[in-house]
Amino acid sequence: MDFFKTWVICLDMSLTDNYIIRNVANLADKFQPETLHFVHITHKPDIPDEVLRDIPDLQIPELTYYRSKIQDYIDGHFTADYHIKIHVVEGNPFTELLRLINKLPCDLIIVGNKGNENQGVITRKLTRKAPCSVLFLPELFKESIDTIVVPTDFSDYSEMALKMSQTIAEKYDKCNVHILHVYKDSSKYLSQIFETVHEVDQILVKRRTIDEKLTTYARHKLDTYLEKFKKEGYDFIPHITSIDRGKEIGNAIDEWIKDNTPDLVIIGAKGQSAASAVLLGSVSEQVYTKGSDYLLMIIKRKGENKSLLKALLRT
């Protein structure tokens, strides 16, 4: 599976941009993209529209300043000759970013992951509506990727994430790829089968046996799923973890990640069924909105939201 060739890097002119630029430069050295688009959306000035119509070039100095600042970032961190374009526009950050992405042949969108509530709203909207994969970068510099984690539910999107993990791992010496499958323990099934508290109390004594069988089944299912990848030469380290009926899958993944501190997490944008809509609503949002010390990639099919995006933008 090829890595992405056209990247769109979103900057907000904050201190986070230093980390974004350094990480992007480091990743570019490894993966050699064809084109890099650096984007900053600035708010319109708080001036009546009537005045702006009479002075249409009022913001030109500010736009020029941001272009110059982005160019300074690039000159300070990029040593190779890449095809680089800088886009500085004014307007609503979310709307204008989507409008620009819709016009560009974009394979990968790169944004900083600050983990604050305001940014979380924007990134949730962006990731849902973006027509391509999204990479979230932490507020620190990652010189190398030594450990990758791919949560899987055996869906097509999980398979895309697995293949992408192998593509990335091949670029780093001794990089390990861990596959995590979360399954539901017996508490979910016990609550469905038995109606009264007394009945539930009776069956709980058998819970250990039931959980052992569920664990064996989950591990067998994961091992069987990975067999075809092993035949293709992929090398994965499998893991399983369980959740009870009161716990969300996203929280279980987040806890596992905190305990094992990977450098990169790759998650498919959708689960096994359209109804589960998301690894991206119920799962990956719970992971990427909290801020992190790792890179997080949300895998999507290129162009899958193009029609929706055009409808939203009325283009």
C-alpha positions as CSV (number, residue, x, y, z in Angstrom):
1,M,0.0,0.0,0.0
2,D,1.5,3.3,-1.1
3,F,1.8,6.2,1.3
4,F,0.0,9.5,0.6
5,K,1.5,11.7,-2.0
6,T,-0.3,15.0,-1.4
7,W,-0.5,16.4,2.1
8,V,-2.5,19.4,3.4
9,I,-0.9,20.8,6.6
10,C,-3.2,22.9,8.8
11,L,-1.5,25.7,10.8
12,D,-3.1,28.1,13.3
13,M,-0.1,30.3,13.9
14,S,0.2,29.2,17.5
15,L,3.2,27.6,19.2
16,T,1.8,24.2,18.2
17,D,2.9,25.0,14.6
18,N,6.5,24.5,15.6
19,Y,5.8,20.9,16.5
20,I,3.7,20.4,13.4
21,I,6.4,21.7,11.0
22,R,9.2,19.7,12.7
23,N,7.1,16.5,12.6
24,V,6.0,17.0,9.0
25,A,9.6,17.7,7.9
26,N,10.7,14.5,9.6
27,L,7.9,12.5,8.0
28,A,8.5,14.0,4.6
29,D,12.1,12.9,4.7
30,K,10.9,9.3,5.2
31,F,7.9,9.2,2.8
32,Q,8.9,11.7,0.1
33,P,5.4,13.3,-0.7
34,E,5.0,14.9,-4.1
35,T,3.2,18.1,-2.9
36,L,2.8,19.9,0.5
37,H,0.1,22.4,0.9
38,F,0.5,24.6,4.0
39,V,-2.8,26.2,5.0
40,H,-3.8,28.9,7.5
41,I,-7.3,30.3,7.8
42,T,-7.5,33.7,9.4
43,H,-10.8,35.2,10.7
44,K,-12.3,38.2,8.9
45,P,-11.6,41.5,10.6
46,D,-14.3,42.7,13.0
47,I,-15.3,45.5,10.6
48,P,-18.7,46.2,8.9
49,D,-19.1,44.6,5.5
50,E,-19.8,48.0,4.0
51,V,-16.4,49.2,5.0
52,L,-14.7,46.1,3.7
53,R,-16.4,46.5,0.3
54,D,-15.0,50.0,0.1
55,I,-11.5,48.9,1.2
56,P,-11.1,45.3,-0.2
57,D,-7.4,45.1,0.3
58,L,-7.6,46.0,4.1
59,Q,-6.3,42.6,5.1
60,I,-3.5,42.2,2.6
61,P,-0.7,43.2,5.1
62,E,-2.0,40.6,7.6
63,L,-2.2,37.8,4.9
64,T,1.2,38.7,3.6
65,Y,2.6,38.5,7.2
66,Y,1.2,35.0,7.7
67,R,2.5,33.8,4.3
68,S,6.0,35.2,5.3
69,K,5.8,33.5,8.7
70,I,4.9,30.1,7.1
71,Q,7.7,30.5,4.6
72,D,10.1,31.1,7.5
73,Y,8.9,27.9,9.1
74,I,9.5,26.0,5.9
75,D,12.9,27.4,5.2
76,G,14.0,26.5,8.8
77,H,13.0,22.9,8.7
78,F,12.8,21.6,5.1
79,T,16.2,20.8,3.5
80,A,15.0,18.9,0.4
81,D,13.3,20.4,-2.6
82,Y,9.6,19.6,-2.3
83,H,6.7,21.0,-4.3
84,I,5.4,23.4,-1.6
85,K,2.4,25.7,-1.8
86,I,1.2,28.2,0.9
87,H,-2.5,29.1,1.2
88,V,-3.6,31.9,3.5
89,V,-7.3,32.9,3.3
90,E,-9.8,34.6,5.5
91,G,-13.1,33.3,6.7
92,N,-14.6,30.6,8.9
93,P,-11.7,28.2,9.6
94,F,-13.8,25.0,9.2
95,T,-15.8,26.1,6.1
96,E,-12.8,27.6,4.3
97,L,-10.6,24.6,5.1
98,L,-13.2,22.3,3.6
99,R,-13.6,24.5,0.6
100,L,-9.9,24.5,0.0
101,I,-9.6,20.7,0.5
102,N,-12.4,20.2,-1.9
103,K,-10.4,22.0,-4.6
104,L,-7.1,20.2,-4.0
105,P,-6.1,16.7,-4.9
106,C,-5.6,15.9,-1.2
107,D,-4.5,12.5,0.1
108,L,-3.8,13.3,3.7
109,I,-4.8,16.2,6.0
110,I,-2.4,16.9,8.9
111,V,-3.5,18.9,12.0
112,G,-2.2,19.4,15.5
113,N,-3.8,17.6,18.4
114,K,-4.2,19.9,21.3
115,G,-6.9,18.0,23.1
116,N,-8.9,21.1,24.1
117,E,-12.6,21.3,23.8
118,N,-12.8,24.1,21.2
119,Q,-10.4,22.4,18.9
120,G,-12.1,19.0,19.5
121,V,-15.3,20.3,18.0
122,I,-13.5,21.5,14.8
123,T,-11.5,18.3,14.5
124,R,-14.6,16.1,14.9
125,K,-16.3,18.0,12.1
126,L,-13.2,17.9,9.9
127,T,-12.6,14.2,10.3
128,R,-16.2,13.3,9.7
129,K,-16.5,15.4,6.5
130,A,-12.9,15.3,5.1
131,P,-12.7,13.4,1.8
132,C,-9.4,11.7,2.8
133,S,-7.4,10.3,5.7
134,V,-6.4,12.6,8.6
135,L,-3.2,12.6,10.7
136,F,-3.1,14.2,14.2
137,L,0.3,15.3,15.5
138,P,1.1,15.8,19.2
139,E,2.6,18.8,20.8
140,L,6.0,17.3,20.8
141,F,8.6,16.1,18.3
142,K,8.6,12.5,17.3
143,E,11.9,11.7,15.7
144,S,11.1,8.0,15.1
145,I,8.2,5.6,15.0
146,D,9.1,2.4,16.9
147,T,5.7,1.2,17.9
148,I,2.4,1.2,16.0
149,V,-1.0,0.1,17.3
150,V,-3.9,-0.7,15.1
151,P,-7.3,-1.4,16.8
152,T,-9.3,-3.8,14.6
153,D,-12.9,-4.9,14.4
154,F,-12.2,-7.0,11.2
155,S,-13.9,-4.4,8.9
156,D,-12.6,-3.2,5.5
157,Y,-11.4,0.0,7.1
158,S,-9.5,-2.0,9.7
159,E,-7.8,-3.9,6.9
160,M,-6.8,-0.6,5.3
161,A,-5.4,0.5,8.6
162,L,-3.4,-2.7,8.9
163,K,-1.9,-2.3,5.4
164,M,-1.0,1.3,6.1
165,S,0.7,0.3,9.3
166,Q,2.9,-2.1,7.4
167,T,3.8,0.6,4.8
168,I,4.9,2.9,7.6
169,A,6.7,0.2,9.6
170,E,8.9,-0.6,6.6
171,K,10.4,2.9,6.8
172,Y,11.6,2.5,10.3
173,D,14.1,-0.1,11.6
174,K,12.8,-2.4,14.3
175,C,9.3,-0.9,14.2
176,N,6.7,-3.2,15.8
177,V,3.1,-3.2,14.8
178,H,0.6,-4.3,17.5
179,I,-3.0,-5.3,16.6
180,L,-5.6,-4.7,19.3
181,H,-9.1,-6.3,19.2
182,V,-11.6,-5.4,21.9
183,Y,-14.4,-7.9,22.7
184,K,-17.3,-7.8,25.1
185,D,-17.2,-10.0,28.2
186,S,-20.0,-12.1,29.6
187,S,-21.7,-9.2,31.5
188,K,-23.4,-8.0,28.2
189,Y,-24.8,-11.5,27.5
190,L,-25.8,-12.2,31.1
191,S,-27.9,-9.1,31.2
192,Q,-29.6,-10.0,28.0
193,I,-30.4,-13.6,28.9
194,F,-31.6,-13.3,32.5
195,E,-34.3,-11.0,33.5
196,T,-34.3,-10.9,37.3
197,V,-31.6,-9.9,39.7
198,H,-31.9,-13.4,41.4
199,E,-31.3,-15.1,38.1
200,V,-28.3,-12.9,37.3
201,D,-26.8,-13.7,40.8
202,Q,-27.1,-17.4,40.1
203,I,-25.3,-17.3,36.8
204,L,-22.5,-15.0,38.0
205,V,-20.8,-18.0,39.6
206,K,-20.3,-19.4,36.1
207,R,-19.0,-16.1,34.8
208,R,-15.3,-17.1,34.9
209,T,-16.0,-20.1,32.6
210,I,-18.0,-18.0,30.2
211,D,-15.3,-15.3,30.1
212,E,-12.6,-17.9,29.4
213,K,-14.6,-19.2,26.4
214,L,-15.2,-15.7,25.1
215,T,-11.5,-14.9,25.5
216,T,-10.5,-18.1,23.6
217,Y,-13.0,-17.3,20.9
218,A,-11.8,-13.7,20.5
219,R,-8.1,-14.7,20.3
220,H,-8.9,-17.5,17.8
221,K,-10.9,-15.0,15.7
222,L,-8.1,-12.5,15.7
223,D,-5.4,-15.1,14.9
224,T,-7.5,-16.4,12.0
225,Y,-8.1,-12.9,10.7
226,L,-4.3,-12.2,10.7
227,E,-3.4,-15.5,8.9
228,K,-3.9,-14.0,5.4
229,F,-1.7,-11.0,6.3
230,K,1.0,-13.3,7.5
231,K,0.9,-15.1,4.2
232,E,1.6,-11.8,2.5
233,G,4.7,-11.2,4.7
234,Y,3.1,-8.9,7.3
235,D,4.4,-9.1,10.8
236,F,1.9,-8.2,13.6
237,I,1.8,-8.7,17.4
238,P,-1.8,-9.6,18.3
239,H,-3.5,-8.4,21.5
240,I,-7.1,-8.7,22.9
241,T,-8.8,-6.9,25.7
242,S,-12.3,-7.1,27.1
243,I,-15.0,-4.6,28.1
244,D,-18.0,-5.1,30.3
245,R,-21.5,-3.9,29.3
246,G,-21.0,-0.5,31.0
247,K,-17.8,0.4,29.1
248,E,-17.2,2.0,25.7
249,I,-14.8,0.4,23.1
250,G,-13.1,3.8,22.7
251,N,-12.3,4.0,26.4
252,A,-10.9,0.5,26.4
253,I,-8.6,1.4,23.4
254,D,-7.6,4.6,25.1
255,E,-6.7,2.8,28.4
256,W,-4.7,0.2,26.5
257,I,-2.8,2.9,24.6
258,K,-2.0,4.7,27.8
259,D,-0.6,1.5,29.3
260,N,1.5,0.7,26.3
261,T,2.6,4.2,25.0
262,P,2.8,3.7,21.2
263,D,4.3,6.2,18.8
264,L,1.5,5.9,16.3
265,V,-2.1,4.7,16.4
266,I,-4.0,4.0,13.2
267,I,-7.8,3.6,13.2
268,G,-10.2,2.9,10.4
269,A,-12.8,5.6,9.9
270,K,-15.8,3.2,10.1
271,G,-16.7,0.0,11.8
272,Q,-18.1,-3.3,10.5
273,S,-21.6,-1.9,9.8
274,A,-22.9,1.5,8.7
275,A,-24.9,1.6,11.8
276,S,-21.8,1.6,14.0
277,A,-20.8,4.7,12.0
278,V,-17.6,5.1,13.5
279,L,-15.0,3.7,14.8
280,L,-15.3,7.5,14.2
281,G,-17.9,8.7,16.5
282,S,-18.0,6.1,19.2
283,V,-14.3,5.2,19.1
284,S,-11.7,7.3,17.4
285,E,-13.3,10.5,18.7
286,Q,-12.9,9.3,22.2
287,V,-9.2,8.8,21.5
288,Y,-8.2,11.9,19.5
289,T,-10.1,14.6,21.4
290,K,-8.2,14.0,24.6
291,G,-4.8,15.1,23.4
292,S,-1.9,12.7,23.3
293,D,1.8,12.0,23.1
294,Y,1.4,9.9,20.0
295,L,0.5,10.4,16.3
296,L,-3.0,9.3,15.4
297,M,-4.1,8.5,11.9
298,I,-7.7,8.1,10.8
299,I,-7.9,6.0,7.6
300,K,-10.5,6.9,5.0
301,R,-11.0,6.1,1.4
302,K,-9.9,9.0,-0.7
303,G,-12.9,10.9,-2.1
304,E,-15.5,9.0,-0.1
305,N,-17.1,12.2,1.2
306,K,-16.8,14.3,-2.0
307,S,-20.5,14.4,-2.8
308,L,-21.4,15.3,0.7
309,L,-18.7,17.9,0.8
310,K,-19.9,19.5,-2.4
311,A,-23.5,19.5,-1.1
312,L,-22.3,21.2,2.2
313,L,-20.4,23.8,0.3
314,R,-23.1,24.1,-2.5
315,T,-20.5,23.8,-5.2
